[in-house]
Amino acid sequence: MFNDATEMSTTSQTAGSLVNQEDLLAIYLPRMRQRFKTEVNRLTGGAMRQMLEGHADADDLAFLMSYLCAWHWLQRNVHENYRARVLAAFRNPAQEFLMQLLLSETAEDFTRGYIRHWTTQQDGGPVQQQQLLRLLASADDDPQQLADRIMATWKTLGLFTKEIKVAYADLARHERERYNNMLGTEDRERLKLVDELPDPAPGNMHFAKLGLIPAMGCPQTCRHCMFIWRPPKPKQSDPDRIYRLVDAMTDSVLFTGGDLTNHLDHFYNAIRSMRHIRHFAILLNGDFASDMPTTLKTLKAMADAVKSRPASWAKAKVLLQISFDEFHQEVYVNRKGTLEERIPVPKIANIVEAAPRFGKQIQLALLHKQTALNFSMDVLHKGVFDRLVKELGKRGHQVRVLSSGPSSRLKHNPAAGGELAPILKDASFVLAKYPDVPVLMTSSTIDGYGRAELLDEGETVKEKELLAQVLAGKETGEYFDIDLMFWFNGWATLFNAVHVCLGNLDEDGADRILARHRKDPLSHALQCFDTQLLDLYTEVRPDLEQRIGQATGPHHLFHMLTEDPQVRLHMTRRLIDAA
């Protein structure tokens, strides 16, 4: 399923970007139709019936309420300029009236129209009519009374209660509060407890990797992004001091922080100053590649930094990681009501076309977020990857897929009733012009942080099976990454939980921070997904079951359980007492 080499090419055409609305519409409409179809199928396939569990008329309400939910979904996700065209693909005779009702101005109009439709049809119709007539009989055959009851039931579900802008603003406020509480009273007290513990292994430390965060920021507003509010960048920092510290403890570093296009000088300086590092990884969104000259200039600067290193230093290479998926390359409706591509595929094509020229110094990797397409080779033949292949084809390039491989675990397919299936995780491909310079593509799940908390259930792949195994105490081979991230504002945090801070480098010094990393019982409990943290959480918070239900996987769950500084302090104190 995942190991065949594939030739991909398109007829050579005039190179160019997607610049007109018709080109963008040809991407936008199928994408929105698929999202709509997936959501409706999820709701009518049992999700709505489950939400109505305990309601006396749940079976008869489920179909109607599914489409009432679909009406709200369209209001939130599809601009009014395009709703009719999105729904046009579903206008077969049996669904014509539903598609028309979904264009109603209000939810009440939709509900009244649905009741009116089935009460004016000849008896003996489909099951949906029989359901409606039973509901009407229970409302004394009063259509208005039934409509009021349906709307009252809808409100009890608590769905779409906030406008998306308000929901994003609330998430941003919570995130800002987390950052503002960093190293506050509770964290200081927690770290004091850690400082008083005996050091199990004093001395030099070595990490598989370490992270560097010059600043946290990105001009994009991707719907899946875990970061909404960005902490202010440091007014003063000493990158050289951090470089020296990190250079002594690892041979692999990751520069991250959203998109670092505006901080590339720090990356070049690190390459020129960290003599022991072999792998310099950086994560960018690709928006810098506005044209080929700019793209070549940026990649050449990276390559030149590598080539400038003295021969006596460790032989180094850049791992250039570019975000590339259905979210970063999404076609959306802008404030003017017209279509726009978030980070245009032609920009990614510029990078893919240019990178092989610097193959000795740069390894290009496209980072892709998993969707239902990943459950087959469709991920390489449809969606954003297909758009990339076609764009490269316009430029006369042929793409050859060298390899593809599945995840080590089966995962639930959100577009197929949640059935477990293998999922494509990694692939490599080359341009025929550069057969010896492969480009990597690796995909991962989206945890429900930040804006991703508001994604449709059917849009992303979740790790619920892995979460169940962790909660059952089974060995999974997975762990919570507690390697250190060093921020240029002084913070030292954990890779998988930037809210768990072990101190400020400028105030506490490297020796104390590293000792805390060795001693901190909370960090080490997180690393192994220690389930006793769940019990400790329940001692101070009443919503564990809600958190488990909300979690997209074990990493997300343990992240959520430790976001509150008071909870972190309590857990640490209890872990120390139990030792």
HELIX and SHEET records of a PDB file:
HELIX    1   1 GLN A   21  ARG A   42  1                                  22    
HELIX    2   2 LEU A   43  ALA A   47  3                                   5    
HELIX    3   3 MET A   48  MET A   51  1                                   4    
HELIX    4   4 ALA A   58  ASN A   77  1                                  20    
HELIX    5   5 ARG A   83  LEU A   87  1                                   5    
HELIX    6   6 ALA A   88  PHE A   90  5                                   3    
HELIX    7   7 GLU A   96  LEU A  101  1                                   6    
HELIX    8   8 ALA A  107  THR A  119  1                                  13    
HELIX    9   9 VAL A  127  SER A  138  1                                  12    
HELIX   10  10 PRO A  143  LEU A  157  1                                  15    
HELIX   11  11 ILE A  164  ASN A  180  1                                  17    
HELIX   12  12 THR A  185  ASP A  195  1                                  11    
HELIX   13  13 PRO A  239  ASP A  247  1                                   9    
HELIX   14  14 THR A  261  HIS A  263  5                                   3    
HELIX   15  15 LEU A  264  SER A  273  1                                  10    
HELIX   16  16 MET A  292  LYS A  307  1                                  16    
HELIX   17  17 VAL A  345  ALA A  354  1                                  10    
HELIX   18  18 ALA A  355  PHE A  358  5                                   4    
HELIX   19  19 ALA A  372  PHE A  375  5                                   4    
HELIX   20  20 MET A  377  LEU A  380  5                                   4    
HELIX   21  21 GLY A  383  LYS A  394  1                                  12    
HELIX   22  22 GLY A  450  LEU A  454  5                                   5    
HELIX   23  23 LYS A  464  LEU A  471  1                                   8    
HELIX   24  24 LEU A  505  ASP A  508  1                                   4    
HELIX   25  25 ALA A  510  LYS A  519  1                                  10    
HELIX   26  26 PRO A  521  GLN A  527  1                                   7    
HELIX   27  27 GLN A  532  THR A  538  1                                   7    
HELIX   28  28 LEU A  544  GLN A  550  1                                   7    
HELIX   29  29 PRO A  554  LEU A  561  1                                   8    
HELIX   30  30 PRO A  565  ALA A  578  1                                  14    
SHEET    1   A12 THR A   6  MET A   8  0                                        
SHEET    2   A12 VAL A 399  PRO A 406 -1                                        
SHEET    3   A12 LEU A 424  LEU A 431 -1                                        
SHEET    4   A12 VAL A 439  SER A 444 -1                                        
SHEET    5   A12 ILE A 362  LYS A 369  1                                        
SHEET    6   A12 LYS A 317  SER A 323  1                                        
SHEET    7   A12 HIS A 279  LEU A 284  1                                        
SHEET    8   A12 SER A 252  PHE A 255  1                                        
SHEET    9   A12 LEU A 210  ILE A 213  1                                        
SHEET   10   A12 LEU A 484  TRP A 487  1                                        
SHEET   11   A12 TRP A 491  LEU A 494 -1                                        
SHEET   12   A12 ALA A 497  ASN A 504 -1                                        
SHEET    1   B 2 VAL A 331  VAL A 333  0                                        
SHEET    2   B 2 LEU A 339  GLU A 341 -1                                        
SHEET    1   C 2 LYS A 411  HIS A 412  0                                        
SHEET    2   C 2 LEU A 420  ALA A 421 -1                                        
END                                                                             
